[in-house]
Amino acid sequence: MEVDQLQRSFLEYSRLLFHEGFLDGQFSQLQLLQDESNPDFVLEVVSLFFEDSERLLNDLTIALDQQNVDFKKLDAHVHQFKGSSSSIGAQRVKNVCIAFRNLCDEQNAEGCLRCLQQVKQEYLLVKTKLEALLRLEQQIVAAGGAIPMLNEFC
Amino acid sequence: MGLAAADSQFHVLAVDDSLIDRKLIERLLKTSSYQVTTVDSGSKALEFLGWHDEDERNNSSEETSVSPKNHQEVEVNLVITDYCMPGMTGYDLLKKMKESSSLRNIPVVIMSSENVPSRITRCLEEGAEEFFLKPVRLSDVNKLKPHMMRTKCCNKDDDDDIQNQKPENLEKQEINGEEIQTVLQLQQQQQQPSQTNNNTNKRKSMDEGLSPDRTRPRYNGLTVMSN
């Protein structure tokens, strides 16, 4: 594919993701921090997010699986997840985490279980989309092009 | 040591238990040409800063403190720390630094993902220079330089008689129209455990030494603060 075609696809796809709320301005901020001296910055941060998230989701599942749920511990995990999703701009995941924390406060085990399912879903969605977006980025770079800036979403 | 030169001479210590946030803040700071060290806890931060419990307590009763650089292996011009950390919180770290004769002059900035007005006030009153809401952005990091420049110029004034010092370092912060002086002024006073509520002192309006960009609220994302 031609570079400009790839770049157009990238912009279109980005716009869609922002429009649907999967990503927010923080993701654009990450793009801003990427340059020739740190060409893989976004990829690195996103990869860290995936690793971190998988660990957290596992911890959350275990915590909710207990006879007596430790809501404080649960909340601590959700707080972490909210933080990391916020840091990379994964807006929908972050929003579910906010709701999740409220349910932890209420010590609502059933509600928390439902929320856990929801956060898993949102995470998988954003993971798929980020992987696709980053693949596009890689293709652009491989074709010798520059990654278009997502300034309008800052 | 000469006056502040190139930005590359400024060294920031970033403290955060989140790996992702450490990576982010490191990139933000390096983009701004600062040297960066990251640690994942308050205790590691104190260790890096060369803080020694007994030594600090011995020194605190003396008029003239030992040279601020005495315990520091590496010069740190600013500490930026997350608030919520297991074990020692960012607030605890801030407090320990302000209680330390060798560390109290290092500017401290707190970051938090939660917009809790009482938390913010508490940190500022304890002597934090700034309070950033996460996620931290480049525009926040751009606010750090003045604090570091001040330290470079004024470190050697530590032992001067405070009466003769001009209040060049006094700043005004605004929260919903209220004026709260930073505790920087308190730092320059004699060592007293007077970090207790000196709110009455802080409400004076400060016209001296204000730089133009100090007049707007500095709290990223904050709109309303309740009293």
Contacts between the chains, C-beta under 8 A, distances in Angstrom:
chain1	res1	chain2	res2	distance
A	26	B	135	5.0
A	29	B	135	7.2
A	29	B	137	5.6
A	29	B	138	7.2
A	30	B	24	7.8
A	32	B	138	6.8
A	33	B	24	7.9
A	33	B	27	4.8
A	33	B	28	6.7
A	33	B	31	5.9
A	33	B	138	7.6
A	38	B	27	6.8
A	41	B	27	6.1
A	44	B	23	7.1
A	45	B	20	6.3
A	45	B	23	5.9
A	45	B	24	6.8
A	48	B	19	6.0
A	48	B	20	5.1
A	48	B	23	6.4
A	49	B	20	6.0
A	52	B	19	6.8
A	52	B	20	6.2
A	79	B	84	7.3
A	79	B	113	7.9
A	80	B	18	6.9
A	82	B	113	7.0
A	83	B	18	5.8
A	83	B	20	7.9
A	83	B	21	6.9
A	83	B	113	5.2
A	83	B	134	7.0
A	84	B	18	6.4
A	84	B	20	4.9
A	84	B	21	7.7
A	86	B	113	6.3
A	86	B	134	6.6
A	86	B	135	5.7
A	87	B	18	7.5
A	87	B	20	5.2
A	87	B	21	5.6
A	87	B	24	5.8
A	87	B	134	6.9
A	87	B	135	4.9
A	88	B	20	6.9
A	89	B	135	7.9
